Amino acid sequence: MKIAIAASGSRGDVQPYVALGGGLKQAGFDVRLLTTDDFEGLVTGAGLEFVSLGTSIEALLQNDEWRAVTESGNFLKILARMNAEMKRRAETIASHTGALFEGTDLLVSGMSGMGGAFSIAEKLRIPVVQAYIFPITPTRAFPSPLTPSLPLGTVTNPPSFHVMRQMLWLSTRAGDAATRRKLGMSRAPIFGPFASLWRRGAPILYGYSRHVLPRPADWDASIHITGYWFLDTPAEWQPPADLVDFLNAGEPPVYIGFGSMGSRDPEKLTAIALDALKRSGQRGVLASGWGGLRQTDLPDSVYMLKSAPHSWLFPRMAALVHHGGAGTTAAGLNAGVPTVIVPFFGDQTFWGRQIARLGVGPDFIPRRRLNADRLAGAITQAVTDQAVRRRAADLAAQIQAEDGIGQAVRQIESIAGRERIRA
């Protein structure tokens, strides 16, 4: 059986789907993955067939205009910028997307599916499994990760999901419209694909831990929280010798990195990180990522890192400071060390609140309020509070016992079996 997976975004968005694809391949499925050219090596390294979307997310995120929008933290502006970019690339995306579905028996996708993949599956009558790394299903238990938390609680929580889903749909509708034109389909409903997917009985898999975010009582049986989808450190990967020397030269350092979150003033961000490490008396590993931090005159107590697999690096840290993306947060929790989140936008604040509620890190620090004093205080608490450290280790043990990929694969195998019977 041939399974297609559509995924896009930053590495933290794409990597869980690569991990899931690897699990499906091991289970005997023929798996291909559609994503941007930035991740061809990641996909092929996992033994999966790579289908190019032909665009570079890294190039977009390093654009000065995009950095200004993301640094503002205004999610509406970010979605508008995404929509403009989708319109610009719509025809290219539509022409590439069709290649994903040659001989496909089942589509697995999350938010990326709204850009055209779900419509192609609808046209070709390909069964769909929805797969997400943050919750999009309305519930009374908590608000949408992408909307503000309001004091009315259970009253406003379900509508917040509908608002969030509509905003995300509007930001991707141009790509979907171009795809539907190519297929001779009418335009999608104004509220996007969610009602259609529900009518088609498309099940939902959530690739996060129930110990981090418990399953709401008002979700039905078609929704499954499987546990995280982690990608193992590549067998051939070797850490730089000077990084190993640095780690062996003293106490475990504090990791500071903001992944794909760009900054218009990376020197200032780096200066804040260095000052905070000095004030807290900690050694540090600064991850430059896709433009968040920049090389400068570093003390001997700090190492500047281009990149390294989180699965290898994070367990060797005393604490982690990052932006709170779903993928990076998952890797940090799995490592069992305390986390300090500095959210920029999107679902990052949601995960920052969860970290604090679980007691595995201090309160998050909004990007706009970040300074050396606040960051130093948070680092000191994360490194020295033994109760926080113990809870972080206990949560990691629960997460590691879940086998998220195995659970997801078993669900997909069951769905695939039903589809074979139906065919």
C-alpha positions as a Markdown table, in Angstrom:
| # | Residue | x | y | z |
|---|---|---|---|---|
| 1 | Met | 0.0 | 0.0 | 0.0 |
| 2 | Lys | 1.3 | 3.4 | -1.0 |
| 3 | Ile | 1.0 | 6.2 | 1.6 |
| 4 | Ala | 1.6 | 9.9 | 0.8 |
| 5 | Ile | 2.5 | 12.4 | 3.6 |
| 6 | Ala | 2.3 | 16.1 | 3.0 |
| 7 | Ala | 4.2 | 18.3 | 5.4 |
| 8 | Ser | 5.6 | 21.9 | 5.3 |
| 9 | Gly | 6.9 | 24.6 | 7.5 |
| 10 | Ser | 10.1 | 24.8 | 9.6 |
| 11 | Arg | 12.1 | 21.7 | 10.6 |
| 12 | Gly | 10.2 | 21.4 | 13.8 |
| 13 | Asp | 7.0 | 21.2 | 11.7 |
| 14 | Val | 8.3 | 18.7 | 9.2 |
| 15 | Gln | 10.5 | 16.4 | 11.3 |
| 16 | Pro | 7.6 | 14.6 | 13.2 |
| 17 | Tyr | 6.1 | 13.6 | 9.8 |
| 18 | Val | 9.4 | 12.3 | 8.6 |
| 19 | Ala | 9.6 | 10.2 | 11.8 |
| 20 | Leu | 6.0 | 8.9 | 11.3 |
| 21 | Gly | 6.9 | 8.1 | 7.7 |
| 22 | Gly | 9.9 | 6.1 | 8.8 |
| 23 | Gly | 7.6 | 4.1 | 11.2 |
| 24 | Leu | 5.2 | 3.4 | 8.4 |
| 25 | Lys | 8.0 | 2.3 | 6.1 |
| 26 | Gln | 9.3 | -0.2 | 8.8 |
| 27 | Ala | 5.7 | -1.5 | 9.0 |
| 28 | Gly | 5.9 | -2.4 | 5.3 |
| 29 | Phe | 4.2 | 0.6 | 3.6 |
| 30 | Asp | 5.6 | 2.4 | 0.6 |
| 31 | Val | 5.9 | 6.0 | 1.8 |
| 32 | Arg | 6.6 | 9.2 | -0.1 |
| 33 | Leu | 6.7 | 12.7 | 1.5 |
| 34 | Leu | 6.0 | 16.0 | -0.1 |
| 35 | Thr | 7.8 | 18.9 | 1.4 |
| 36 | Thr | 10.1 | 21.8 | 0.5 |
| 37 | Asp | 13.6 | 21.4 | -0.8 |
| 38 | Asp | 15.1 | 22.4 | 2.5 |
| 39 | Phe | 14.3 | 18.9 | 3.8 |
| 40 | Glu | 15.3 | 16.6 | 1.0 |
| 41 | Gly | 18.2 | 15.2 | 2.9 |
| 42 | Leu | 16.1 | 14.7 | 6.0 |
| 43 | Val | 13.5 | 12.8 | 4.0 |
| 44 | Thr | 15.8 | 10.6 | 2.0 |
| 45 | Gly | 18.0 | 10.0 | 5.1 |
| 46 | Ala | 15.0 | 8.4 | 6.7 |
| 47 | Gly | 14.7 | 6.1 | 3.6 |
| 48 | Leu | 11.6 | 7.8 | 2.3 |
| 49 | Glu | 10.8 | 8.9 | -1.3 |
| 50 | Phe | 11.1 | 12.7 | -1.5 |
| 51 | Val | 8.7 | 14.7 | -3.6 |
| 52 | Ser | 9.7 | 18.4 | -4.0 |
| 53 | Leu | 7.3 | 21.3 | -3.4 |
| 54 | Gly | 10.0 | 23.3 | -5.1 |
| 55 | Thr | 10.2 | 26.2 | -2.5 |
| 56 | Ser | 12.5 | 27.1 | 0.3 |
| 57 | Ile | 11.1 | 27.9 | 3.7 |
| 58 | Glu | 14.5 | 28.9 | 4.9 |
| 59 | Ala | 14.8 | 31.6 | 2.2 |
| 60 | Leu | 11.4 | 32.9 | 3.2 |
| 61 | Leu | 12.1 | 33.0 | 6.9 |
| 62 | Gln | 15.4 | 34.9 | 6.4 |
| 63 | Asn | 13.6 | 37.6 | 4.4 |
| 64 | Asp | 13.8 | 40.9 | 6.2 |
| 65 | Glu | 10.0 | 41.6 | 5.7 |
| 66 | Trp | 9.1 | 38.2 | 7.2 |
| 67 | Arg | 11.5 | 38.7 | 10.1 |
| 68 | Ala | 9.8 | 42.0 | 10.9 |
| 69 | Val | 6.3 | 40.4 | 10.8 |
| 70 | Thr | 7.3 | 37.4 | 13.0 |
| 71 | Glu | 9.1 | 39.5 | 15.5 |
| 72 | Ser | 6.0 | 41.7 | 15.9 |
| 73 | Gly | 4.2 | 38.7 | 17.3 |
| 74 | Asn | 1.0 | 39.8 | 15.6 |
| 75 | Phe | -0.6 | 36.6 | 14.4 |
| 76 | Leu | -3.0 | 38.3 | 12.1 |
| 77 | Lys | -0.2 | 40.0 | 10.3 |
| 78 | Ile | 1.7 | 36.7 | 10.1 |
| 79 | Leu | -1.3 | 34.9 | 8.6 |
| 80 | Ala | -1.7 | 37.8 | 6.1 |
| 81 | Arg | 1.9 | 37.5 | 5.1 |
| 82 | Met | 1.5 | 33.7 | 4.7 |
| 83 | Asn | -1.5 | 34.3 | 2.5 |
| 84 | Ala | 0.4 | 36.7 | 0.3 |
| 85 | Glu | 3.2 | 34.2 | -0.1 |
| 86 | Met | 0.8 | 31.4 | -0.8 |
| 87 | Lys | -0.9 | 33.5 | -3.6 |
| 88 | Arg | 2.6 | 34.2 | -5.1 |
| 89 | Arg | 3.5 | 30.5 | -5.2 |
| 90 | Ala | 0.0 | 29.0 | -5.7 |
| 91 | Glu | 0.5 | 27.9 | -9.3 |
| 92 | Thr | 3.9 | 26.4 | -8.6 |
| 93 | Ile | 2.6 | 24.5 | -5.5 |
| 94 | Ala | -0.4 | 23.2 | -7.5 |
| 95 | Ser | 1.8 | 21.9 | -10.3 |
| 96 | His | 4.1 | 20.1 | -7.8 |
| 97 | Thr | 1.4 | 18.7 | -5.6 |
| 98 | Gly | -0.1 | 16.4 | -8.2 |
| 99 | Ala | 3.1 | 14.3 | -8.4 |
| 100 | Leu | 2.5 | 13.2 | -4.8 |
| 101 | Phe | -0.6 | 11.3 | -5.7 |
| 102 | Glu | 0.5 | 9.0 | -8.5 |
| 103 | Gly | -0.6 | 5.6 | -7.3 |
| 104 | Thr | -1.4 | 6.8 | -3.8 |
| 105 | Asp | -3.8 | 4.7 | -1.7 |
| 106 | Leu | -3.9 | 6.9 | 1.5 |
| 107 | Leu | -3.0 | 10.5 | 2.4 |
| 108 | Val | -1.6 | 11.5 | 5.8 |
| 109 | Ser | -1.5 | 15.2 | 6.4 |
| 110 | Gly | -2.2 | 18.0 | 8.8 |
| 111 | Met | -2.3 | 21.8 | 8.2 |
| 112 | Ser | -0.2 | 21.3 | 5.0 |
| 113 | Gly | -3.2 | 19.4 | 3.5 |
| 114 | Met | -5.2 | 22.6 | 3.3 |
| 115 | Gly | -2.9 | 24.1 | 0.6 |
| 116 | Gly | -4.3 | 21.6 | -2.0 |
| 117 | Ala | -3.5 | 18.1 | -0.9 |
| 118 | Phe | -6.9 | 17.5 | 0.8 |
| 119 | Ser | -8.7 | 18.7 | -2.4 |
| 120 | Ile | -6.7 | 16.3 | -4.6 |
| 121 | Ala | -7.6 | 13.5 | -2.3 |
| 122 | Glu | -11.2 | 14.5 | -2.5 |
| 123 | Lys | -11.1 | 14.5 | -6.3 |
| 124 | Leu | -9.3 | 11.2 | -6.6 |
| 125 | Arg | -11.3 | 9.6 | -3.8 |
| 126 | Ile | -8.2 | 8.9 | -1.8 |
| 127 | Pro | -8.8 | 8.2 | 1.9 |
| 128 | Val | -7.4 | 10.7 | 4.3 |
| 129 | Val | -5.9 | 10.4 | 7.8 |
| 130 | Gln | -5.5 | 13.8 | 9.5 |
| 131 | Ala | -2.3 | 14.1 | 11.5 |
| 132 | Tyr | -1.5 | 17.2 | 13.6 |
| 133 | Ile | 1.2 | 18.1 | 16.2 |
| 134 | Phe | -1.1 | 20.5 | 18.0 |
| 135 | Pro | -4.9 | 20.3 | 18.7 |
| 136 | Ile | -7.3 | 21.8 | 16.2 |
| 137 | Thr | -10.4 | 19.9 | 17.3 |
| 138 | Pro | -12.9 | 22.1 | 19.3 |
| 139 | Thr | -13.2 | 21.3 | 23.0 |
| 140 | Arg | -14.4 | 22.9 | 26.2 |
| 141 | Ala | -11.3 | 21.7 | 28.0 |
| 142 | Phe | -8.9 | 24.4 | 26.7 |
| 143 | Pro | -8.7 | 27.2 | 24.2 |
| 144 | Ser | -7.2 | 26.9 | 20.7 |
| 145 | Pro | -3.4 | 27.1 | 20.9 |
| 146 | Leu | -3.5 | 29.9 | 18.3 |
| 147 | Thr | -5.9 | 32.2 | 20.0 |
| 148 | Pro | -5.7 | 34.2 | 23.3 |
| 149 | Ser | -7.0 | 32.5 | 26.5 |
| 150 | Leu | -10.1 | 34.4 | 27.7 |
| 151 | Pro | -11.5 | 34.5 | 31.3 |
| 152 | Leu | -14.8 | 32.9 | 30.2 |
| 153 | Gly | -13.1 | 29.5 | 29.9 |
| 154 | Thr | -15.4 | 26.7 | 28.7 |
| 155 | Val | -17.8 | 29.2 | 27.1 |
| 156 | Thr | -15.2 | 30.6 | 24.6 |
| 157 | Asn | -13.0 | 27.6 | 24.2 |
| 158 | Pro | -14.9 | 25.8 | 21.5 |
| 159 | Pro | -15.5 | 28.9 | 19.3 |
| 160 | Ser | -11.8 | 29.8 | 19.6 |
| 161 | Phe | -11.0 | 26.6 | 17.6 |
| 162 | His | -13.4 | 27.6 | 14.8 |
| 163 | Val | -11.8 | 31.1 | 14.6 |
| 164 | Met | -8.4 | 29.6 | 14.5 |
| 165 | Arg | -9.2 | 27.1 | 11.8 |
| 166 | Gln | -10.8 | 29.7 | 9.7 |
| 167 | Met | -7.8 | 32.0 | 10.0 |
| 168 | Leu | -5.5 | 29.1 | 9.0 |
| 169 | Trp | -7.7 | 28.2 | 6.1 |
| 170 | Leu | -7.8 | 31.8 | 4.8 |
| 171 | Ser | -4.0 | 31.9 | 4.9 |
| 172 | Thr | -3.7 | 28.8 | 2.6 |
| 173 | Arg | -6.8 | 29.1 | 0.5 |
| 174 | Ala | -4.9 | 30.5 | -2.5 |
| 175 | Gly | -2.9 | 27.3 | -3.0 |
| 176 | Asp | -6.0 | 25.2 | -2.6 |
| 177 | Ala | -7.9 | 27.3 | -5.2 |
| 178 | Ala | -5.1 | 26.9 | -7.7 |
| 179 | Thr | -5.1 | 23.2 | -7.2 |
| 180 | Arg | -8.9 | 22.9 | -7.6 |
| 181 | Arg | -8.7 | 25.0 | -10.8 |
| 182 | Lys | -6.2 | 22.5 | -12.3 |
| 183 | Leu | -8.4 | 19.6 | -11.3 |
| 184 | Gly | -11.6 | 21.2 | -12.8 |
| 185 | Met | -13.2 | 21.4 | -9.3 |
| 186 | Ser | -15.4 | 24.1 | -8.0 |
| 187 | Arg | -14.0 | 26.4 | -5.3 |
| 188 | Ala | -13.9 | 24.9 | -1.8 |
| 189 | Pro | -16.5 | 26.0 | 0.8 |
| 190 | Ile | -15.9 | 29.3 | 2.5 |
| 191 | Phe | -15.1 | 27.5 | 5.8 |
| 192 | Gly | -12.5 | 25.2 | 4.3 |
| 193 | Pro | -12.1 | 21.4 | 4.3 |
| 194 | Phe | -13.0 | 20.7 | 7.9 |
| 195 | Ala | -16.7 | 19.9 | 7.4 |
| 196 | Ser | -15.9 | 17.8 | 4.3 |
| 197 | Leu | -13.2 | 15.8 | 6.2 |
| 198 | Trp | -15.7 | 15.2 | 9.0 |
| 199 | Arg | -18.4 | 14.0 | 6.5 |
| 200 | Arg | -15.8 | 11.7 | 4.9 |
| 201 | Gly | -15.0 | 10.2 | 8.3 |
| 202 | Ala | -11.4 | 11.2 | 8.2 |
| 203 | Pro | -9.9 | 10.2 | 11.5 |
| 204 | Ile | -7.5 | 12.4 | 13.4 |
| 205 | Leu | -4.1 | 11.5 | 14.9 |
| 206 | Tyr | -2.4 | 13.9 | 17.4 |
| 207 | Gly | 1.3 | 13.5 | 17.7 |
| 208 | Tyr | 1.8 | 14.7 | 21.2 |
| 209 | Ser | 1.7 | 13.2 | 24.7 |
| 210 | Arg | -1.5 | 12.8 | 26.8 |
| 211 | His | 0.8 | 13.4 | 29.8 |
| 212 | Val | 1.5 | 16.9 | 28.4 |
| 213 | Leu | -2.0 | 17.7 | 27.2 |
| 214 | Pro | -4.7 | 15.2 | 28.4 |
| 215 | Arg | -7.4 | 14.0 | 26.1 |
| 216 | Pro | -10.6 | 16.1 | 26.5 |
| 217 | Ala | -13.7 | 14.2 | 27.5 |
| 218 | Asp | -15.8 | 15.7 | 24.7 |
| 219 | Trp | -13.7 | 14.3 | 21.8 |
| 220 | Asp | -15.2 | 11.3 | 20.0 |
| 221 | Ala | -13.6 | 7.9 | 19.2 |
| 222 | Ser | -12.3 | 9.0 | 15.8 |
| 223 | Ile | -9.6 | 11.2 | 17.5 |
| 224 | His | -6.5 | 9.6 | 18.8 |
| 225 | Ile | -3.6 | 11.0 | 20.9 |
| 226 | Thr | -0.8 | 8.7 | 20.1 |
| 227 | Gly | 2.3 | 10.2 | 21.8 |
| 228 | Tyr | 5.1 | 12.2 | 20.1 |
| 229 | Trp | 6.6 | 11.2 | 16.8 |
| 230 | Phe | 10.4 | 11.4 | 17.4 |
| 231 | Leu | 13.1 | 11.0 | 14.8 |
| 232 | Asp | 16.1 | 9.1 | 16.1 |
| 233 | Thr | 19.6 | 10.6 | 15.7 |
| 234 | Pro | 20.9 | 9.4 | 12.3 |
| 235 | Ala | 23.3 | 6.5 | 12.9 |
| 236 | Glu | 26.0 | 8.1 | 10.7 |
| 237 | Trp | 25.8 | 11.5 | 12.4 |
| 238 | Gln | 28.9 | 12.4 | 14.5 |
| 239 | Pro | 29.1 | 15.5 | 16.8 |
| 240 | Pro | 31.9 | 18.0 | 16.0 |
| 241 | Ala | 35.0 | 17.2 | 18.0 |
| 242 | Asp | 35.2 | 20.7 | 19.5 |
| 243 | Leu | 31.6 | 20.4 | 20.7 |
| 244 | Val | 32.4 | 17.1 | 22.5 |
| 245 | Asp | 35.5 | 18.8 | 24.0 |
| 246 | Phe | 33.4 | 21.7 | 25.2 |
| 247 | Leu | 30.8 | 19.5 | 26.8 |
| 248 | Asn | 33.5 | 17.4 | 28.6 |
| 249 | Ala | 35.3 | 20.5 | 29.8 |
| 250 | Gly | 32.8 | 21.5 | 32.5 |
| 251 | Glu | 29.3 | 21.2 | 33.9 |
| 252 | Pro | 26.4 | 20.7 | 31.5 |
| 253 | Pro | 25.6 | 24.0 | 29.7 |
| 254 | Val | 22.4 | 25.7 | 29.0 |
| 255 | Tyr | 21.1 | 25.5 | 25.5 |
| 256 | Ile | 19.7 | 28.8 | 23.9 |
| 257 | Gly | 18.3 | 28.7 | 20.4 |
| 258 | Phe | 15.2 | 30.0 | 18.6 |
| 259 | Gly | 15.2 | 27.6 | 15.6 |
| 260 | Ser | 13.6 | 29.2 | 12.5 |
| 261 | Met | 12.5 | 32.4 | 14.4 |
| 262 | Gly | 14.4 | 35.2 | 12.7 |
| 263 | Ser | 15.3 | 38.5 | 14.3 |
| 264 | Arg | 15.9 | 41.9 | 12.8 |
| 265 | Asp | 18.6 | 42.4 | 15.4 |
| 266 | Pro | 20.4 | 39.1 | 16.0 |
| 267 | Glu | 23.3 | 40.8 | 17.6 |
| 268 | Lys | 21.0 | 42.2 | 20.3 |
| 269 | Leu | 19.4 | 38.8 | 20.9 |
| 270 | Thr | 22.8 | 37.2 | 21.1 |
| 271 | Ala | 24.0 | 39.9 | 23.6 |
| 272 | Ile | 21.0 | 39.2 | 25.8 |
| 273 | Ala | 21.7 | 35.5 | 25.8 |
| 274 | Leu | 25.4 | 36.0 | 26.7 |
| 275 | Asp | 24.6 | 38.5 | 29.4 |
| 276 | Ala | 22.0 | 36.1 | 30.9 |
| 277 | Leu | 24.4 | 33.2 | 31.0 |
| 278 | Lys | 27.0 | 35.4 | 32.7 |
| 279 | Arg | 24.6 | 36.7 | 35.3 |
| 280 | Ser | 23.4 | 33.2 | 36.1 |
| 281 | Gly | 26.9 | 31.7 | 36.1 |
| 282 | Gln | 26.2 | 29.1 | 33.5 |
| 283 | Arg | 28.0 | 27.8 | 30.5 |
| 284 | Gly | 26.0 | 27.9 | 27.3 |
| 285 | Val | 25.5 | 26.4 | 23.8 |
| 286 | Leu | 24.0 | 29.0 | 21.4 |
| 287 | Ala | 22.3 | 27.6 | 18.4 |
| 288 | Ser | 22.3 | 29.9 | 15.4 |
| 289 | Gly | 19.5 | 28.1 | 13.6 |
| 290 | Trp | 18.1 | 29.9 | 10.6 |
| 291 | Gly | 19.1 | 33.4 | 11.7 |
| 292 | Gly | 18.0 | 33.8 | 15.3 |
| 293 | Leu | 21.5 | 34.2 | 16.9 |
| 294 | Arg | 24.7 | 35.4 | 15.4 |
| 295 | Gln | 28.4 | 34.6 | 15.9 |
| 296 | Thr | 30.2 | 37.2 | 17.9 |
| 297 | Asp | 33.2 | 37.4 | 20.3 |
| 298 | Leu | 32.3 | 34.5 | 22.6 |
| 299 | Pro | 33.8 | 33.7 | 26.0 |
| 300 | Asp | 35.4 | 30.3 | 26.6 |
| 301 | Ser | 32.2 | 29.3 | 28.5 |
| 302 | Val | 30.0 | 29.5 | 25.4 |
| 303 | Tyr | 29.9 | 27.4 | 22.2 |
| 304 | Met | 28.2 | 28.6 | 19.0 |
| 305 | Leu | 26.5 | 25.7 | 17.2 |
| 306 | Lys | 25.1 | 25.7 | 13.7 |
| 307 | Ser | 22.9 | 22.7 | 14.3 |
| 308 | Ala | 22.8 | 19.2 | 15.9 |
| 309 | Pro | 20.0 | 16.6 | 16.4 |
| 310 | His | 18.0 | 17.6 | 19.4 |
| 311 | Ser | 17.8 | 13.9 | 20.4 |
| 312 | Trp | 21.5 | 13.9 | 20.9 |
| 313 | Leu | 22.1 | 17.4 | 22.2 |
| 314 | Phe | 19.3 | 18.1 | 24.6 |
| 315 | Pro | 19.9 | 15.3 | 27.2 |
| 316 | Arg | 23.4 | 16.7 | 27.6 |
| 317 | Met | 22.1 | 20.2 | 28.7 |
| 318 | Ala | 21.4 | 21.5 | 32.1 |
| 319 | Ala | 18.3 | 23.5 | 30.8 |
| 320 | Leu | 16.8 | 24.6 | 27.5 |
| 321 | Val | 15.8 | 28.0 | 26.3 |
| 322 | His | 13.9 | 28.1 | 23.1 |
| 323 | His | 10.9 | 29.6 | 21.2 |
| 324 | Gly | 8.4 | 26.9 | 22.2 |
| 325 | Gly | 7.6 | 25.4 | 18.8 |
| 326 | Ala | 5.7 | 22.1 | 19.1 |
| 327 | Gly | 8.6 | 20.0 | 17.8 |
| 328 | Thr | 11.3 | 21.7 | 19.9 |
| 329 | Thr | 9.1 | 21.6 | 23.0 |
| 330 | Ala | 8.5 | 17.9 | 22.4 |
| 331 | Ala | 12.3 | 17.2 | 22.1 |
| 332 | Gly | 13.0 | 19.1 | 25.2 |
| 333 | Leu | 10.4 | 17.3 | 27.3 |
| 334 | Asn | 11.6 | 14.0 | 26.0 |
| 335 | Ala | 15.2 | 14.9 | 27.1 |
| 336 | Gly | 14.0 | 15.3 | 30.7 |
| 337 | Val | 15.6 | 18.7 | 31.4 |
| 338 | Pro | 13.8 | 21.9 | 32.5 |
| 339 | Thr | 12.6 | 24.3 | 29.7 |
| 340 | Val | 12.4 | 28.1 | 29.5 |
| 341 | Ile | 10.2 | 29.2 | 26.6 |
| 342 | Val | 10.4 | 32.6 | 24.9 |
| 343 | Pro | 7.4 | 32.5 | 22.5 |
| 344 | Phe | 7.4 | 34.6 | 19.3 |
| 345 | Phe | 4.0 | 33.8 | 17.9 |
| 346 | Gly | 1.4 | 31.0 | 17.1 |
| 347 | Asp | 1.1 | 28.0 | 19.4 |
| 348 | Gln | 4.3 | 28.8 | 21.2 |
| 349 | Thr | 2.6 | 30.7 | 24.1 |
| 350 | Phe | 0.2 | 27.8 | 24.5 |
| 351 | Trp | 3.1 | 25.3 | 25.0 |
| 352 | Gly | 4.8 | 27.9 | 27.3 |
| 353 | Arg | 1.8 | 27.9 | 29.5 |
| 354 | Gln | 1.7 | 24.1 | 29.5 |
| 355 | Ile | 5.4 | 23.9 | 30.6 |
| 356 | Ala | 4.6 | 26.2 | 33.6 |
| 357 | Arg | 1.4 | 24.3 | 34.5 |
| 358 | Leu | 3.3 | 21.0 | 34.5 |
| 359 | Gly | 6.0 | 22.5 | 36.7 |
| 360 | Val | 8.8 | 21.4 | 34.4 |
| 361 | Gly | 10.1 | 25.0 | 33.8 |
| 362 | Pro | 9.5 | 28.6 | 34.9 |
| 363 | Asp | 6.9 | 30.9 | 33.5 |
| 364 | Phe | 7.4 | 31.8 | 29.8 |
| 365 | Ile | 9.0 | 35.1 | 28.8 |
| 366 | Pro | 7.2 | 36.9 | 25.9 |
| 367 | Arg | 9.7 | 37.8 | 23.2 |
| 368 | Arg | 8.8 | 41.5 | 23.6 |
| 369 | Arg | 9.7 | 41.4 | 27.3 |
| 370 | Leu | 12.9 | 39.4 | 27.0 |
| 371 | Asn | 15.9 | 41.0 | 28.6 |
| 372 | Ala | 19.1 | 39.7 | 30.3 |
| 373 | Asp | 17.7 | 40.0 | 33.8 |
| 374 | Arg | 14.5 | 38.1 | 33.2 |
| 375 | Leu | 16.3 | 35.4 | 31.2 |
| 376 | Ala | 19.0 | 35.0 | 33.9 |
| 377 | Gly | 16.4 | 34.6 | 36.6 |
| 378 | Ala | 14.5 | 31.9 | 34.5 |
| 379 | Ile | 17.8 | 30.1 | 33.8 |
| 380 | Thr | 18.8 | 30.1 | 37.4 |
| 381 | Gln | 15.4 | 28.7 | 38.5 |
| 382 | Ala | 15.5 | 26.0 | 35.8 |
| 383 | Val | 19.0 | 24.9 | 36.8 |
| 384 | Thr | 18.8 | 25.0 | 40.6 |
| 385 | Asp | 15.1 | 24.1 | 41.4 |
| 386 | Gln | 15.4 | 20.4 | 42.2 |
| 387 | Ala | 11.6 | 19.9 | 42.2 |
| 388 | Val | 11.4 | 21.3 | 38.7 |
| 389 | Arg | 14.2 | 19.0 | 37.6 |
| 390 | Arg | 12.6 | 16.0 | 39.2 |
| 391 | Arg | 9.3 | 16.7 | 37.5 |
| 392 | Ala | 11.0 | 17.1 | 34.2 |
| 393 | Ala | 12.7 | 13.8 | 34.5 |
| 394 | Asp | 9.5 | 12.0 | 35.6 |
| 395 | Leu | 7.6 | 13.5 | 32.6 |
| 396 | Ala | 10.3 | 12.3 | 30.2 |
| 397 | Ala | 9.9 | 8.8 | 31.5 |
| 398 | Gln | 6.2 | 8.9 | 30.9 |
| 399 | Ile | 6.7 | 10.2 | 27.4 |
| 400 | Gln | 9.3 | 7.7 | 26.5 |
| 401 | Ala | 7.0 | 4.8 | 27.5 |
| 402 | Glu | 4.3 | 5.9 | 25.1 |
| 403 | Asp | 5.7 | 4.7 | 21.7 |
| 404 | Gly | 4.0 | 7.5 | 19.8 |
| 405 | Ile | 5.1 | 6.3 | 16.3 |
| 406 | Gly | 4.0 | 2.7 | 17.1 |
| 407 | Gln | 0.6 | 3.8 | 18.3 |
| 408 | Ala | 0.1 | 6.0 | 15.1 |
| 409 | Val | 1.3 | 3.2 | 12.8 |
| 410 | Arg | -1.2 | 0.8 | 14.4 |
| 411 | Gln | -4.0 | 3.2 | 13.9 |
| 412 | Ile | -3.1 | 3.8 | 10.3 |
| 413 | Glu | -2.8 | 0.0 | 9.7 |
| 414 | Ser | -6.3 | -0.4 | 11.1 |
| 415 | Ile | -7.6 | 2.4 | 8.8 |
| 416 | Ala | -5.7 | 1.0 | 5.8 |
| 417 | Gly | -7.2 | -2.4 | 6.5 |
| 418 | Arg | -10.8 | -1.0 | 6.6 |
| 419 | Glu | -10.1 | 0.9 | 3.3 |
| 420 | Arg | -9.0 | -2.4 | 1.6 |
| 421 | Ile | -12.2 | -4.1 | 2.7 |
| 422 | Arg | -14.2 | -1.1 | 1.5 |
| 423 | Ala | -12.4 | -1.2 | -1.9 |
